[in-house]
Amino acid sequence: MEFDKAVLSRRTCRDYSSETLSMGKIADILDIARFSPSSGNLQNWQFIIVRDQEKKEKIADICKGQTWMSDAQAHIVVCNKSKEVEKNYPDRGKLYATQNCAILSANIILKAADQGVGSALVGAFDEYELQKLLDIPEDAIPEMVITLGYPESLDEDQPRIDLKYLCYFESWGKKEDKKDFWPVTKHSKKLVKKASQAKTRASTKSKGLIRKAKNKLKK
Ligand SMILES: Cc1cc2nc3c(=O)[nH]c(=O)nc-3n(C[C@H](O)[C@H](O)[C@H](O)COP(=O)(O)O)c2cc1C
């Protein structure tokens, strides 16, 4: 899948199907994400892959009761081993260590999208409770929980701020109407992409509804 498509088609997935996500797929995703950049190439991350149902339910509980999480096939808990980074960069190491894990997490969800796997970043949790549940040592801080699985349905598009409101030129507050920076063709291409995304989502949703209906009939 081309990069733009992976970025544009990714949506936070909070509704997972019961289709099995293989360990091989999870490994593929993490194996690419580990090539993420990190300050001083210190790679201060560790993953805990959780597939046990009871544990996933406990994690959902620790994540402020976000019950939808337990339907995901796997939780990837990204842990931040910041010690070495802080030692190398006394002033900004703590921030770098967090940034490194955030960049890695972004690559996990993008690679997942590329593989047709749904994902969600979950940052709302009690760090200490998660450490206790998964035997995480004090010097490895859980930075992010990432849910993975095949989507039953995807959320609506969340609006994004238009590029023209996000850019200043040369210094803060300086705006310019540069025609070559916002070519008209790019905007129309985006609209075409948006239409095709909407189509893909509608098809995913209808497949999900059919699957749910079939499951009901079986019962
Ligand atoms: C650092 C961070 C923490 C987040 N924590 C949660 C969370 O606890 N629960 C949740 O449902 N979504 C969480 N999200 C997902 C955002 O709500 C979501 O990315 C945003 O609304 C944009 O929607 P989209 O991902 O579908 O484009 C988090 C995202 C980030 C980057």
The ligand as an SDF file (V2000), in Angstrom:
LIG
                    3D

 31 33  0  0  0  0  0  0  0  0999 V2000
   -1.0510   10.2730   22.8170 C   0  0  0  0  0  0  0  0  0  0  0  0
   -2.4110    9.7760   22.3990 C   0  0  0  0  0  0  0  0  0  0  0  0
   -3.2500    9.2220   23.3570 C   0  0  0  0  0  0  0  0  0  0  0  0
   -4.5120    8.7330   22.9790 C   0  0  0  0  0  0  0  0  0  0  0  0
   -5.2880    8.1250   23.9240 N   0  0  0  0  0  0  0  0  0  0  0  0
   -6.4890    7.6210   23.5730 C   0  0  0  0  0  0  0  0  0  0  0  0
   -7.2800    6.9310   24.5230 C   0  0  0  0  0  0  0  0  0  0  0  0
   -6.9200    6.7650   25.6820 O   0  0  0  0  0  0  0  0  0  0  0  0
   -8.4700    6.4290   24.1060 N   0  0  0  0  0  0  0  0  0  0  0  0
   -8.9250    6.5620   22.8200 C   0  0  0  0  0  0  0  0  0  0  0  0
  -10.0090    6.0640   22.5160 O   0  0  0  0  0  0  0  0  0  0  0  0
   -8.1760    7.2120   21.8850 N   0  0  0  0  0  0  0  0  0  0  0  0
   -6.9720    7.7430   22.2200 C   0  0  0  0  0  0  0  0  0  0  0  0
   -6.2070    8.3610   21.2800 N   0  0  0  0  0  0  0  0  0  0  0  0
   -6.6790    8.4420   19.8710 C   0  0  0  0  0  0  0  0  0  0  0  0
   -7.1750    9.8520   19.4880 C   0  0  0  0  0  0  0  0  0  0  0  0
   -8.3880   10.1260   20.1340 O   0  0  0  0  0  0  0  0  0  0  0  0
   -7.3350    9.9120   17.9540 C   0  0  0  0  0  0  0  0  0  0  0  0
   -6.0850    9.6380   17.3450 O   0  0  0  0  0  0  0  0  0  0  0  0
   -7.8340   11.2700   17.4590 C   0  0  0  0  0  0  0  0  0  0  0  0
   -9.1340   11.5320   17.9180 O   0  0  0  0  0  0  0  0  0  0  0  0
   -7.8410   11.3620   15.9290 C   0  0  0  0  0  0  0  0  0  0  0  0
   -8.6400   10.3550   15.3620 O   0  0  0  0  0  0  0  0  0  0  0  0
   -8.0500    9.2890   14.3150 P   0  0  0  0  0  0  0  0  0  0  0  0
   -6.9240    8.5590   14.9960 O   0  0  0  0  0  0  0  0  0  0  0  0
   -9.1980    8.3900   13.9900 O   0  0  0  0  0  0  0  0  0  0  0  0
   -7.5680   10.0460   13.1250 O   0  0  0  0  0  0  0  0  0  0  0  0
   -4.9500    8.8440   21.6220 C   0  0  0  0  0  0  0  0  0  0  0  0
   -4.0830    9.4040   20.6750 C   0  0  0  0  0  0  0  0  0  0  0  0
   -2.8310    9.8390   21.0470 C   0  0  0  0  0  0  0  0  0  0  0  0
   -1.9130   10.3990   19.9710 C   0  0  0  0  0  0  0  0  0  0  0  0
  1  2  1  0
  2  3  1  0
  2 30  2  0
  3  4  2  0
  4  5  1  0
  4 28  1  0
  5  6  2  0
  6  7  1  0
  6 13  1  0
  7  8  2  0
  7  9  1  0
  9 10  1  0
 10 11  2  0
 10 12  1  0
 12 13  2  0
 13 14  1  0
 14 15  1  0
 14 28  1  0
 15 16  1  0
 16 17  1  0
 16 18  1  0
 18 19  1  0
 18 20  1  0
 20 21  1  0
 20 22  1  0
 22 23  1  0
 23 24  1  0
 24 25  2  0
 24 26  1  0
 24 27  1  0
 28 29  2  0
 29 30  1  0
 30 31  1  0
M  END
$$$$
